[in-house]
Amino acid sequence: MRNTDKKQVLIVGGGFGGIKAAIDLSKDDRFSVSLLSDSEDFRYNPTLYRTATGGMRAESNIPLVTIFHDRPVGLIKGRAVKINREEKTVVTTDGQILHYDILVLALGMVTNYFGIKGLPEYSYGIKSLEEAMRFKKHLHQQMTDDHQPDLNYIIVGGGPTGIELAGALPEYLHRIMKAHKIRHKAIHIDLVEAAPHLVPRLPKRMGRSIEKQLRKTGVKLYLGKAVGGETADGLMIDGQKIPSHTVIWTAGMANSPFFKENGFVLTDRGKVEVSEFLSAELDIYVLGDNNSTQYSGMAQTALLDGQFVASNLIRAADGLQPRSYKARKPVYVLPAGPQWAAVQWQNVEFYGRFGWMLRSMADFVAYHDLEPWWLAAEQWMTEFGTEEDCPTCATWREDYI
């Protein structure tokens, strides 16, 4: 039976924005908060590249019950597929009918292959824990079966994920080779970007600095090059076939199809049109990656959105007028190799070891946005651990951290 004494807030999506909104609203007993997610865990996307290259699962995966263990938030497992606006209900794939007074949507993005033939069948990804572990298993299985590295490791996408993986992969592959007692062989890592520079959304000078750093680590860059298709043994780039059994697609993301399927007003980029209060319709709010605000797509923006919507809902309960949303430029921190990162903080840029340290500090702050400081500290410490499923590598004792 529904509790009619409290506002029923249904939050759909267990990412940064949804969790932040749930945490803030759960502190006010005038709201009854439920969170619907298709996963039992929160995925910390910024560290998935490390999980894929020898880091711990726990570094990028936090159980939702851990985050909400002492908070009055109802956790519901399921995937939303339909809204009934008249009855104010959300229907899930398994037939659950969930009622709401206020609906907050923070569904995240899905992979977009742009219709390029062969990519869905043959490429790897690192946009979820499952994808990261599949990719990692492939790297180890290759060494076990072939007793040598692939001819080429090809990363497609010159955004943050592609850059982070390209910077971390050479060192990790050398670790695997040592563990499998494979004599030193050259490792060829290629990074493909359709734009003429890496991180095309950021200043060109920042992209050039990252390019210079990656080349120092031995990464070959294909800039301004289009992917034509993939087969079981190679990738086509501008009509040239590069042999590889390891292509990692980090390039394309698209908005959740939920919004188009449920008749939301979308921009040309497929994002949901929202008001100055982040509402898409009466009593329906859209956060983070899904909305059309200036910096959507960044974790910092999703956290801001969750906090903003929760604050305005509390203001409304207090009888106050809502505040208007003000986009906040994120701090960009892009690791590109061991102990090196590029940073853009407002109009200031700096590079190197200090940038790397700042990224580690930023991870702790992000954990603390979702957990008490002692749990955030415990979570942060997982960044310094390693974890291997491969029996050969799990028993290898050489200190390579």
Secondary structure, 3 states (H helix, E strand, C coil): CCCCCCEEEEEECCCHHHHHHHHHHHCCCCEEEEEEECCCEEECHHHHHHHCCCCCHHHCEEEHHHHCCCCCEEEEECCEEEEECCCCEEEECCCCEEECCEEEECCCEEECCCCCCCHHHHCECCCCHHHHHHHHHHHHHHHHHHCCCCCCEEEECCCHHHHHHHHHHHHHHHHHHHHCCCCCCCCCEEEEECCCCCCCCCCHHHHHHHHHHHHHCCEEEEECCCEEEEECCEEEECCEEEECCEEEECCCEEECHHHHHCCCCECCCCCECCCCCCEEECCEEECHHHECCCCCCCHHHHHHHHHHHHHHHHHHHCCCCCCCCCCCCCCEEEECCCCCEEEEECCEEEEEHHHHHHHHHHHHHHHHHHCCHHHHHHHHHHHHCCCCCCHHHHCCCCCCC
